[in-house]
Amino acid sequence: MYNNIYPVQIKPYVPPQTKKQVDGNEQDGSSQSDLYKSRRSGTDPYGATDPNGRSSYPRHEYPNGQKSTIDYSKSKVNIAQIITDFKSTTNAIGAPPNIVQEVDQYLALAETQSLKNEPDKKLIQSNLKNASNVLDKFISQTLNKKSKVVENWIDALFLQQVDYKSDPTTVNEDFLVKLPDKETGDMKPISQNLAAQQVQQTSAPEVQTEPQTEEAQPLQEQETEQTAQQSDAVQAKAHNVYIPQDAQVRKAFIQGKKYASINQTDKAIEAFNTALTQAQYIGDTNAEGMACFELGKIYDNQDNLDKALGFYNQAHRATNDNNLKVQALYAMAEIYNDVVYFEPAMDHYFAAISYAGEAENLNAQTRALSDIADMYAERYDTAQTYKYYGIAKNIALETNNTKTMGAIWSRSGDSMSILNENVNALQDYKSSARFYEQADSPVKMAKNYEKASSVMLKLGNRKKAQSLLEKAHTLALRASDDEYAQKLQKQLNVF
């Protein structure tokens, strides 16, 4: 389960006359650190190929020698719980009788199917999706703002291990749908919430997946103007919108961000530890989570994976901010992915998706789903790659953000190329270029044309490959990216 740390157990050592490395797997004679760094840089240290001659790399068991340490029973949810919670949601938001009747019709069909000896998964999912659309439409009309809180909850559940054979005695509290408490604002299960009025407060804060550009509020009144400007610049890079209210915590956190930004990591660690200690003393769990997350990032950048995982996990456990949970879980998933531990990486990605669904963070969902798809592509699992990129694309379309859509379609093209699904790769690159054209991003358009050119060469169409590369070169010149234009010109010179 995502609440657990899967011990990487990679101990640093200092060989004679070498830089610090990370101890490797004695069986293959390579270091996990090399693999970790190479995956982040896009290179393959092993130079290995699969039986079809495509680039690959060895797969590893867990460091403790076991094939798996995941307790999958903890990540299962029974269909009976979903249907019951769905009904509670309908009652909690005060839906009128006509809405309740329409939703109940769909739920009854799903429930009838779940009671069969061999339930039809697709029929159940279809009816739950229809019910969620009805409920979200009502919520949107009530709030006068588009909402997909119920649909996102259902989609997140479908990504978990759902037991479609009804068993009302099985309840997994991790997957109960939650709405904000009227008094505290904390996310609580429907059964613990007040009734209809709480829908009025379901609009979740939008979380930036890119660095923020402005401050949420002043940080500290006693700073000098120069220090305040530095703090603003540093804090603008943070992914968290929560500002610690305690003066000591806030001051230590600001210092930590400042030192981290200028690579004075020892001082940054000292400052964040001070913030962490004070946050724990006063019981500010969100500040504790923020400090742990920042410490995790520092150790992550140093490739000290054990400590990074420990602090990310502590951040996830401490905070009640779903957006920070998403970031911490996603960071953990990235580490496991980078060192090729498939199951724990997948488990943490799914957990991040679930919390992102609660926070209505569509960008985070698309990114994690794309990472999952890429993991399957690296294993040449075509069906699963198509499946998860299909889900990622559907959610990306909901963002109405052409840059997000361009990024997802481009990544899909990369995975299709790995799978030698070259026609689909070309279609993805073309779509990505179109999205980036709408976003007025000529360089990213050019990069997609460049990748499409490489695919055309694989297909043996040299003339079309040259034409695509010329388009890329023209766009690079238009964007005044001389270095990239020169690189493309060198490629054109060989045609």
Buried (B, 14 or more C-beta within 10 A) or exposed (E): BBBBBBBBEBEBEEEEEEEEBBBBBEEBEBBBBBBBBBBEEEEBBBEEEEEEEEEBBEEBEBBEEEEBBBEEEBBBBBBBBBBBBBBBBBEBBBBEEEBBEBBBEBBEBBBBBBEEEEBEBEBBBBBBBBBBBBBBBBBBEBBEEEBBBBBBBBBBBBBBEBBBBBEEEBBBEBBBBBBBBBEEEEBBBBEEBEEEEBBEEBBBEEBBBEEBEEBEEEBBEEBEEEBBEBBBEBBBEBBBBBBBEBEBBBBBBBBBBBBBBEEBBEBBBBBBBBBBBBBBEEEBBBBBBBBBBBBBBBBBEBBBBBBBBBBBBBBBBBBEBBBBBBBBBBBBBBBBBBBBBBBBBBBBBBBBBBBBBBBBBBBBBBBBBBBBBBBBBBBBBBEBBBBBBEBBBEBBBBBEBBBBBBBBBBBBBBBBBBBBBBEBBBBBBBBBBBBBBEBEBBBBBBBBBBBBBBBBBEEEBEEBBBBBBBBBBBBBBEBEBEEBBEBBBEBEEEE
